[in-house]
Amino acid sequence: MNTVQITRVDETQWQALADDVVVGHGDVSSRRHDLRYVSIDVWDDAAFQPLAGAMLTALPAPLRTLVPGDDDTGLAARWERAGFVPERREWEYLLSTAVAAESPRPAPGVTILPAGAADEAALRALDREIRAEVEAGPGWHTMPAEVRPGPPGDTLIDPSLYAVAVHRGRYAGLVRVVRGRGPARIGLLAVRAADRRHGLGRSLLAHALHTLHRAGVSAAWAEVDQSRTAATTLVESFGAERTGQVLHLIHP
């Protein structure tokens, strides 16, 4: 193959050509707010590194990419040769909502407010507090939660999507469920640090699955960081089936 030429097609796409034939393309997208994810597809291996180099030069760091756990094409190695390093691995789970067909009982001292029933101001305050705790620890970028872009400083997606756990008279945990075609998605499940180990996470997940079951939705899927033992134990206690894994890589 002759020398690969890279052309930036628009703000989010690049193209690799050899002998005026397209041999690959690259894309960048935002998964949430300032997290940029890049992807590259090539029809000739020689086009991968030139594409990666052009995108890294044009885009501000950090950049991230995803590689499926069954990577049998050496894709992860290609990204690592381009300067990316592993950031985390996630399990992908599929949960049957039938496990929560009966109305679940929250943990002692816990009340669950259904989606849309929470006070919006208090819900936003809880979201900010949980986000601050995560940022002070592993960092929000480690959370599988997908957050759509919104006004600066507004981290809460449509409040009607959130169910809330009330513990000791205050909002202490939340779960967000996103419904579309096929299985629903457990987009976020989080509990304040001071209220953990009181069954709030289990109560929230049981409530979410029961609500979906009543609505005729048979399954939900979720992503869990493999290093978070408590989270993997929780979803697996509901009979969740591991359906795959994803490697996250970052170019800092």
C-alpha positions as CSV (number, residue, x, y, z in Angstrom):
1,M,0.0,0.0,0.0
2,N,1.3,3.5,-0.8
3,T,1.6,6.2,1.8
4,V,-1.6,6.7,3.8
5,Q,-3.0,10.2,3.7
6,I,-5.2,11.4,6.5
7,T,-8.0,13.9,5.9
8,R,-10.2,15.5,8.6
9,V,-13.7,15.3,7.1
10,D,-15.4,17.4,9.8
11,E,-15.2,18.2,13.5
12,T,-15.7,14.5,14.5
13,Q,-14.5,12.4,11.6
14,W,-11.2,11.6,9.9
15,Q,-10.6,9.5,6.8
16,A,-7.5,7.5,5.7
17,L,-6.9,7.1,1.9
18,A,-4.3,5.2,-0.1
19,D,-4.3,5.5,-3.9
20,D,-7.4,7.6,-3.5
21,V,-9.2,4.7,-1.9
22,V,-10.7,4.9,1.6
23,V,-8.9,2.4,3.8
24,G,-10.1,3.5,7.2
25,H,-11.9,6.2,9.3
26,G,-11.8,7.6,12.8
27,D,-14.5,9.2,14.9
28,V,-14.7,11.1,18.2
29,S,-17.8,11.4,20.4
30,S,-18.7,12.6,23.9
31,R,-20.1,10.0,26.2
32,R,-20.8,12.6,28.9
33,H,-19.8,16.2,29.3
34,D,-16.0,16.5,28.8
35,L,-15.2,12.8,28.3
36,R,-14.2,12.2,24.7
37,Y,-14.1,8.7,23.2
38,V,-12.3,7.9,19.9
39,S,-12.8,4.9,17.6
40,I,-11.0,3.7,14.5
41,D,-12.0,1.2,11.8
42,V,-9.5,0.3,9.1
43,W,-9.5,-2.0,6.1
44,D,-5.7,-2.0,6.1
45,D,-3.6,-2.3,9.2
46,A,-1.1,0.3,8.0
47,A,-3.8,3.0,8.3
48,F,-4.4,2.6,12.1
49,Q,-1.4,4.4,13.4
50,P,-1.6,7.4,11.0
51,L,-5.2,7.8,11.9
52,A,-4.5,7.6,15.6
53,G,-1.6,10.0,15.3
54,A,-3.7,12.6,13.4
55,M,-6.6,12.4,16.0
56,L,-4.2,12.7,18.9
57,T,-2.6,15.7,17.4
58,A,-5.9,17.5,16.7
59,L,-7.9,16.7,19.9
60,P,-7.2,17.8,23.5
61,A,-6.2,15.2,26.1
62,P,-7.4,13.1,27.7
63,L,-8.9,10.8,25.1
64,R,-10.5,7.4,25.8
65,T,-11.5,4.4,23.8
66,L,-13.4,1.1,24.4
67,V,-12.3,-2.4,23.4
68,P,-14.5,-5.4,23.9
69,G,-13.3,-8.1,26.2
70,D,-13.3,-10.7,23.4
71,D,-10.7,-8.7,21.5
72,D,-9.3,-11.2,19.1
73,T,-8.0,-8.7,16.5
74,G,-5.3,-7.1,18.7
75,L,-7.2,-3.8,18.9
76,A,-6.1,-3.1,22.4
77,A,-2.4,-3.6,21.4
78,R,-2.9,-1.1,18.6
79,W,-4.2,1.5,20.9
80,E,-1.4,0.9,23.4
81,R,1.2,1.3,20.6
82,A,-0.5,4.7,20.0
83,G,0.1,5.7,23.7
84,F,-3.1,4.6,25.3
85,V,-3.0,2.8,28.7
86,P,-5.7,0.6,30.4
87,E,-7.9,2.6,32.8
88,R,-10.5,0.1,34.0
89,R,-12.5,-3.0,33.0
90,E,-16.2,-3.3,33.2
91,W,-18.5,-6.3,33.4
92,E,-21.6,-6.1,31.3
93,Y,-24.6,-7.7,33.0
94,L,-28.1,-8.7,32.0
95,L,-30.7,-8.9,34.7
96,S,-34.2,-10.4,34.5
97,T,-36.8,-8.2,36.1
98,A,-38.8,-11.4,37.1
99,V,-36.6,-11.7,40.2
100,A,-38.5,-8.7,41.6
101,A,-41.9,-9.7,40.4
102,E,-43.2,-9.4,44.0
103,S,-43.3,-6.0,45.5
104,P,-40.0,-5.7,47.4
105,R,-39.6,-4.6,51.0
106,P,-37.1,-1.9,51.5
107,A,-34.4,-2.4,54.1
108,P,-35.4,-1.4,57.7
109,G,-35.5,2.4,58.1
110,V,-35.4,2.9,54.3
111,T,-38.2,4.4,52.2
112,I,-38.1,4.4,48.4
113,L,-39.6,7.3,46.5
114,P,-40.6,6.2,43.0
115,A,-39.2,7.9,39.9
116,G,-40.8,11.4,39.6
117,A,-41.8,11.6,43.3
118,A,-38.6,13.1,44.7
119,D,-38.3,16.8,45.6
120,E,-36.2,18.2,42.7
121,A,-34.1,20.5,44.9
122,A,-33.3,17.8,47.4
123,L,-32.6,15.4,44.5
124,R,-30.1,17.8,42.9
125,A,-28.4,18.3,46.2
126,L,-28.0,14.5,46.7
127,D,-26.6,14.2,43.1
128,R,-24.0,16.9,43.9
129,E,-23.1,15.3,47.2
130,I,-22.6,11.9,45.7
131,R,-20.7,13.3,42.7
132,A,-18.4,15.2,45.1
133,E,-17.7,12.0,47.0
134,V,-16.9,10.1,43.9
135,E,-14.6,12.9,42.6
136,A,-12.8,12.9,45.9
137,G,-12.2,9.2,45.6
138,P,-11.8,7.2,42.3
139,G,-13.1,10.1,40.1
140,W,-16.4,10.4,38.3
141,H,-14.8,9.2,35.1
142,T,-14.6,5.7,36.6
143,M,-18.4,5.5,36.9
144,P,-20.2,3.6,34.1
145,A,-23.0,6.2,34.2
146,E,-23.8,7.9,31.0
147,V,-24.6,11.6,31.4
148,R,-26.0,13.6,28.5
149,P,-24.6,17.1,28.0
150,G,-26.5,19.8,29.9
151,P,-26.2,23.4,31.1
152,P,-22.9,24.0,33.0
153,G,-23.1,22.8,36.5
154,D,-26.2,20.8,35.9
155,T,-25.3,17.1,36.3
156,L,-28.8,15.7,36.8
157,I,-30.6,14.2,33.8
158,D,-34.4,14.5,33.7
159,P,-35.4,14.2,37.4
160,S,-38.4,12.0,36.5
161,L,-35.9,9.2,35.8
162,Y,-34.7,8.9,39.3
163,A,-36.0,6.9,42.3
164,V,-34.6,7.9,45.6
165,A,-33.8,6.1,48.9
166,V,-34.6,8.0,52.1
167,H,-32.7,7.0,55.1
168,R,-32.9,8.6,58.6
169,G,-35.0,11.3,57.2
170,R,-32.8,12.5,54.3
171,Y,-32.1,11.6,50.7
172,A,-29.3,9.1,50.7
173,G,-29.2,7.1,47.5
174,L,-30.6,7.1,43.9
175,V,-31.1,4.9,40.9
176,R,-31.7,6.0,37.3
177,V,-33.3,3.8,34.8
178,V,-33.4,4.6,31.1
179,R,-35.9,2.8,28.9
180,G,-35.8,2.4,25.2
181,R,-36.1,-0.4,22.7
182,G,-35.1,-3.8,24.1
183,P,-33.8,-4.1,27.7
184,A,-33.8,-1.1,30.0
185,R,-30.5,0.3,31.3
186,I,-29.6,0.8,34.9
187,G,-27.8,4.1,34.1
188,L,-26.7,4.9,37.7
189,L,-27.0,3.4,41.2
190,A,-25.2,5.3,44.0
191,V,-25.5,5.8,47.7
192,R,-24.0,8.4,50.0
193,A,-20.9,7.1,51.8
194,A,-22.4,7.7,55.2
195,D,-25.4,5.6,54.4
196,R,-23.8,2.5,52.9
197,R,-24.0,-1.0,54.4
198,H,-27.7,-0.4,55.3
199,G,-29.3,-2.1,52.3
200,L,-30.0,1.0,50.3
201,G,-28.4,-0.2,47.1
202,R,-30.3,-3.5,47.3
203,S,-33.5,-1.7,48.0
204,L,-33.0,0.7,45.1
205,L,-32.1,-2.1,42.6
206,A,-35.1,-4.3,43.7
207,H,-37.4,-1.3,43.3
208,A,-36.1,-0.5,39.8
209,L,-36.4,-4.1,38.6
210,H,-39.9,-4.4,40.1
211,T,-41.1,-1.2,38.5
212,L,-39.8,-2.4,35.1
213,H,-41.4,-5.8,35.6
214,R,-44.8,-4.2,36.3
215,A,-44.3,-2.1,33.1
216,G,-43.8,-5.3,31.0
217,V,-40.1,-4.9,30.6
218,S,-38.5,-8.3,31.0
219,A,-34.8,-7.4,31.3
220,A,-32.3,-4.6,32.2
221,W,-28.6,-4.3,31.6
222,A,-25.9,-2.6,33.6
223,E,-22.2,-2.0,33.6
224,V,-20.0,-2.5,36.7
225,D,-16.4,-1.7,37.2
226,Q,-14.7,-5.1,37.9
227,S,-12.7,-3.6,40.8
228,R,-15.8,-2.7,42.7
229,T,-16.5,-6.0,44.6
230,A,-19.6,-4.7,46.4
231,A,-21.3,-3.6,43.2
232,T,-20.6,-6.9,41.4
233,T,-21.8,-8.8,44.4
234,L,-25.0,-6.8,44.5
235,V,-26.0,-7.3,40.9
236,E,-25.0,-11.0,40.9
237,S,-27.1,-11.5,44.0
238,F,-30.1,-10.7,41.8
239,G,-29.1,-13.4,39.3
240,A,-27.4,-11.1,36.8
241,E,-25.7,-12.8,33.9
242,R,-22.4,-11.7,32.7
243,T,-22.7,-11.1,29.0
244,G,-19.3,-9.5,28.3
245,Q,-16.7,-7.2,29.4
246,V,-15.2,-3.9,28.1
247,L,-11.7,-2.5,28.5
248,H,-11.4,1.2,28.9
249,L,-8.2,2.8,27.7
250,I,-7.0,6.4,28.1
251,H,-4.5,8.7,26.5
252,P,-3.7,11.1,29.3
